[in-house]
Amino acid sequence: MSDNSFGHLFRVTTWGESHGPAIGCVVDGCPPRIALSEADIQPWLDQRRPGQSKFTTQRQEPDTVEILSGVFEGKTTGTPISLLIRNVDQRSRDYGDIAERYRPGHADVAYDLKYGIRDYRGGGRSSARETAMRVAAGAVARQVLGAGVRIRGALVQVGTHAVDRARWDWDAVGDNPFFCPDPQMVPVWEEYLGAVRKAGSSVGAVVEIMAEGVPPGLGAPIYGKLDSDLAMALMSINAVKGVEIGDGFAAAALTGEENADPMRMEDGRLVFDANHAGGVLGGISTGQPLVARFAVKPTSSILTPVPSVTRSRENVAVSTRGRHDPCVGIRAVPVGEAMMACVLADHLLRHRGQTGHDPRPA
């Protein structure tokens, strides 16, 4: 299987399967002399780690990261950084019943039609388990970007229940199991997802990611656009079915006057009075906050029997048992942050390589 890498100068390759002995990634292109240790990576992995609440899969994985190469005496060497996480709580027997059956909504049938073989244990390579290594790579990317760039994510909608933006509080995001910025929505989601989980069903979600402190000038015209690379990166996350930048699809309902981001000079500085564009114009960052949202479909593994077929093309009904997220969008928040970090680190290095200067403040 090809296409397991993304990025140009800051390039990430992931490997491993959900029920294999380990998963890992190689981060190539990281500049030398950047401070990096397991302690810089582990806190981000802990945010994504499964089994932390009743609203996520109960698979118990510590997701302890190991740095195998590319770091010496606490600093990057400029050589490939190899990261490893060992799988310790696989229950492959949970998937014996679907070894010859395709799970509707999963990648089972698509993988089999393409390769003629599939790893049915938790979906193998198509499992969201792979995203742990994206989070690890994202932690390296954050070190490259430095403290001046702040990337944060939040869950803004679960099923039909969306947050009230008038109550948005970034400090509340870390105080609940949903990464929810609206404290009053937390009990609503708790009751709602509790009922969904008991019914053996699932729902979708919308995640919003924001990066502040992004210097202007990142990205390039036409085929090197910052927002197109970000959209690709977010769209590559498991179960994501839609991505928007800034106002996104809502911009279609605006007039030109409403959609414009007015500019003015203030104390010798260029200031924007709105950010409908989400921090990108012509594919190049403006210095405003970079804003993206993505929609995550409902978890395909549900207890309700759904018509499907077997590998031998017999009609069957499939219900998936095991440990699954009633809303996989919850744990997608740190994954979205990581993908934005990787894209920004890549574009920072590309900008520096093309223009010869670092756009970040000295």
C-alpha positions in Angstrom: 0.0 0.0 0.0 1.4 3.4 -1.0 0.4 6.9 0.1 1.2 6.6 3.7 3.1 9.9 3.8 2.1 13.5 3.8 3.9 16.9 3.8 6.7 18.2 1.6 9.6 19.4 3.7 8.1 18.4 7.1 7.1 14.9 6.0 5.2 12.3 8.1 4.9 8.6 7.3 2.8 6.4 9.6 2.7 2.6 9.8 1.1 -0.2 11.7 -2.3 -1.7 12.2 -5.0 -1.5 15.0 -4.3 -5.0 16.3 -0.6 -5.4 15.3 2.2 -5.3 17.9 2.8 -1.6 17.5 2.1 1.5 15.5 4.6 4.1 14.6 5.6 7.0 12.4 8.7 8.6 10.9 9.0 12.4 10.9 11.5 13.5 8.2 12.6 17.1 7.6 12.5 18.3 11.1 15.2 21.0 11.6 18.1 20.2 13.9 18.7 21.6 17.4 15.0 21.7 18.4 14.3 20.6 22.0 12.3 17.3 21.9 11.7 14.5 24.4 8.9 12.0 25.1 7.6 14.5 27.6 6.9 17.0 24.8 4.8 14.4 23.0 3.0 12.4 25.7 0.5 15.1 26.9 -1.0 15.4 23.4 -1.3 11.7 23.1 -3.0 11.6 26.5 -5.7 13.8 25.2 -6.5 11.4 22.3 -6.1 8.2 24.4 -9.1 5.9 24.4 -10.9 4.7 27.5 -11.0 8.0 29.4 -14.7 8.3 29.7 -17.9 6.3 29.0 -18.4 8.3 25.8 -15.4 6.8 24.0 -14.2 3.3 23.3 -13.2 1.4 26.4 -10.0 0.0 24.8 -7.3 0.5 27.4 -4.2 1.8 25.6 -1.6 3.8 27.6 -0.3 5.1 24.2 3.2 5.5 25.7 5.5 7.0 23.0 9.1 6.0 22.5 11.6 8.0 20.5 13.8 5.6 18.6 15.9 8.0 16.5 16.5 11.5 15.4 17.1 13.0 18.9 20.4 13.3 20.8 20.9 14.8 24.2 17.4 16.2 24.1 17.6 17.9 20.7 16.7 17.0 17.2 19.6 16.1 15.0 18.0 16.8 11.6 17.8 13.1 10.8 14.5 11.1 10.6 12.6 11.0 13.9 11.1 7.5 14.5 8.3 7.3 17.0 6.7 4.1 18.4 3.6 3.2 20.4 3.1 -0.4 21.4 -0.4 -1.9 21.3 -1.2 -3.6 24.6 -5.0 -4.1 24.6 -6.0 -5.8 21.4 -9.0 -8.1 21.5 -8.9 -9.6 18.0 -11.5 -12.3 19.0 -14.1 -9.5 19.1 -13.9 -9.4 15.3 -14.1 -13.1 14.5 -17.8 -12.8 13.5 -17.0 -10.2 10.8 -14.0 -11.9 9.3 -16.0 -12.9 6.2 -18.6 -10.1 6.5 -18.3 -6.5 5.3 -19.3 -3.9 7.9 -21.5 -1.3 6.3 -20.0 2.2 6.5 -16.5 0.8 7.1 -13.6 0.5 4.7 -13.8 -3.3 4.7 -15.3 -3.7 1.2 -13.3 -1.0 -0.4 -10.0 -2.4 0.9 -10.9 -5.9 -0.2 -12.0 -4.7 -3.7 -8.7 -2.9 -4.1 -6.2 -5.3 -2.5 -8.0 -8.6 -2.5 -7.1 -8.9 1.2 -8.0 -7.1 4.4 -7.1 -7.1 8.1 -10.5 -7.5 9.7 -9.1 -7.1 13.3 -10.5 -3.7 14.1 -10.1 -2.5 10.5 -6.3 -3.0 10.4 -4.8 0.0 8.7 -8.2 1.8 8.2 -8.7 1.9 12.0 -8.7 5.3 13.8 -5.9 3.8 15.9 -3.6 5.1 13.2 -4.4 8.6 14.2 -2.4 8.3 17.4 0.8 8.6 15.4 -0.6 11.8 13.7 -0.9 13.2 17.2 2.6 12.2 18.0 3.9 13.8 14.8 1.8 16.9 15.5 3.6 17.3 18.8 6.9 17.4 16.9 5.4 20.0 14.6 4.4 22.2 17.5 8.0 22.2 18.6 9.0 23.4 15.2 6.4 26.1 15.2 7.4 27.4 18.6 5.4 28.9 21.4 4.3 31.8 19.3 1.8 29.7 17.4 -1.1 28.4 19.5 -3.3 25.6 18.1 -6.6 24.8 19.9 -9.6 22.6 19.0 -13.1 22.1 20.3 -16.2 20.0 19.6 -18.9 22.4 18.4 -21.7 20.0 17.5 -22.8 16.5 18.5 -25.6 15.1 16.4 -28.2 17.9 16.2 -26.9 19.7 19.3 -24.6 22.6 18.6 -22.8 24.9 21.1 -23.9 28.5 21.6 -21.0 30.6 20.4 -22.1 33.5 22.7 -21.1 31.2 25.6 -17.7 30.1 24.0 -15.1 29.6 26.7 -11.7 28.1 25.7 -10.9 27.5 29.4 -13.9 25.1 29.6 -12.6 22.8 26.8 -10.2 20.9 29.2 -12.8 20.6 32.0 -15.1 18.1 30.3 -14.8 14.9 28.4 -16.1 16.4 25.1 -13.6 19.3 24.5 -16.8 21.4 24.7 -16.3 25.2 24.8 -19.9 25.8 26.0 -20.3 24.7 29.7 -24.1 24.7 29.4 -24.0 22.2 26.5 -22.0 19.6 28.5 -25.0 18.1 30.4 -27.0 18.1 27.2 -24.4 16.1 25.4 -24.0 13.8 28.4 -27.7 12.9 28.4 -27.9 12.6 24.7 -24.8 10.4 24.2 -25.7 8.3 27.2 -28.9 7.4 25.4 -27.1 6.8 22.1 -24.5 4.5 23.8 -27.2 2.5 25.6 -29.0 2.0 22.3 -25.8 0.7 20.8 -26.0 3.4 18.1 -23.8 6.4 17.2 -23.9 10.0 16.1 -21.7 12.4 14.1 -20.0 15.6 15.2 -18.4 18.8 14.0 -14.9 19.8 15.2 -13.4 23.3 15.0 -9.7 24.0 15.0 -8.0 27.4 15.4 -4.4 28.4 15.1 -3.4 31.8 16.5 -0.1 33.5 15.9 0.3 32.2 12.4 2.6 34.6 10.6 1.5 36.1 7.3 2.9 34.7 4.1 2.5 31.0 4.6 1.2 29.1 1.6 1.7 29.7 -2.1 -0.5 30.5 -5.1 -2.5 27.9 -7.0 -1.2 24.5 -6.1 0.6 25.2 -2.9 -2.3 26.9 -1.1 -2.2 26.7 2.7 -6.0 26.2 2.9 -6.0 23.4 0.3 -3.3 21.5 2.0 -5.1 22.0 5.4 -8.3 20.7 3.8 -6.6 17.7 2.5 -4.9 16.9 5.8 -8.2 17.2 7.7 -10.1 15.2 5.1 -7.6 12.4 5.5 -8.7 11.8 9.1 -10.8 8.7 9.6 -14.6 9.3 9.3 -14.3 12.9 8.1 -16.8 13.7 5.4 -16.5 17.5 5.0 -14.1 20.4 5.6 -14.6 24.1 5.6 -12.2 27.1 6.1 -13.4 30.2 7.7 -17.2 30.7 7.1 -17.0 27.8 4.7 -20.4 26.8 3.2 -22.1 29.6 5.1 -20.4 32.1 2.9 -22.6 31.0 0.0 -25.5 32.7 1.8 -23.7 36.0 2.3 -23.5 39.1 0.1 -20.1 40.4 -1.1 -20.4 43.2 1.5 -21.1 40.7 4.3 -18.4 38.4 3.3 -15.6 41.0 2.9 -13.0 41.3 5.7 -12.5 45.1 6.0 -9.0 46.4 6.5 -7.6 49.5 8.1 -4.3 50.9 9.5 -4.0 51.3 13.2 -0.8 52.6 14.9 1.1 51.7 11.7 -0.3 48.1 11.6 -2.6 46.5 9.2 -5.8 45.4 11.0 -8.7 43.3 9.9 -12.2 44.0 11.3 -13.5 40.5 10.4 -12.2 37.0 9.5 -14.8 35.4 7.2 -11.9 34.0 5.2 -10.5 32.1 8.1 -7.1 33.6 8.0 -6.3 32.7 4.4 -6.6 34.8 1.2 -5.4 33.5 -2.2 -4.0 30.4 -0.4 -1.7 32.6 1.7 -2.0 33.3 5.4 -2.9 36.8 6.4 -1.7 36.8 10.0 -5.3 36.4 11.3 -6.3 33.3 13.2 -6.5 30.2 10.9 -9.9 28.6 11.4 -11.1 25.3 10.0 -14.0 22.9 10.8 -14.6 19.3 9.8 -17.6 17.0 10.0 -17.2 13.5 11.3 -19.7 10.9 10.4 -21.4 8.6 13.0 -19.3 5.6 14.1 -20.1 2.8 11.6 -19.7 0.1 14.3 -23.3 -0.2 15.8 -25.3 -3.0 17.4 -28.3 -2.5 15.1 -28.2 -5.2 12.3 -27.6 -3.6 8.8 -27.9 -5.4 5.5 -24.6 -6.3 4.0 -22.8 -9.1 2.1 -20.0 -11.6 2.7 -16.8 -12.0 0.8 -18.5 -14.9 -1.1 -21.3 -12.5 -2.0 -24.0 -13.8 0.2 -26.6 -11.5 1.7 -26.3 -11.1 5.5 -27.1 -8.7 8.3 -24.2 -7.3 10.2 -24.1 -5.9 13.8 -20.7 -5.0 15.2 -19.8 -5.9 18.7 -16.8 -4.9 20.7 -15.5 -1.6 22.1 -16.5 1.4 20.0 -17.0 5.2 20.3 -20.7 6.3 20.3 -19.3 9.5 18.8 -15.8 9.2 17.3 -15.8 13.0 16.8 -14.8 13.5 20.4 -11.3 12.0 20.0 -10.9 13.7 16.6 -10.3 17.0 18.3 -6.6 16.4 19.2 -6.1 14.7 15.8 -7.4 17.8 14.0 -5.0 20.0 16.0 -2.1 17.7 15.1 -2.9 17.8 11.4 -3.1 21.6 11.5 0.3 21.7 13.3 1.9 19.4 10.7 0.6 21.5 7.8 1.8 24.7 9.4 5.2 23.4 10.2 5.5 22.1 6.6 4.5 25.5 5.2 6.8 27.4 7.6 9.8 25.4 6.3 8.6 25.8 2.7 8.3 29.5 3.1 11.7 29.8 4.6 13.2 27.7 1.8 11.6 29.8 -0.9 12.0 33.3 0.5 15.1 32.8 2.6 13.7 34.3 5.8 11.7 33.1 8.8 8.3 35.0 8.9 7.9 34.6 12.7 8.7 37.6 14.9 12.3 37.6 16.2 
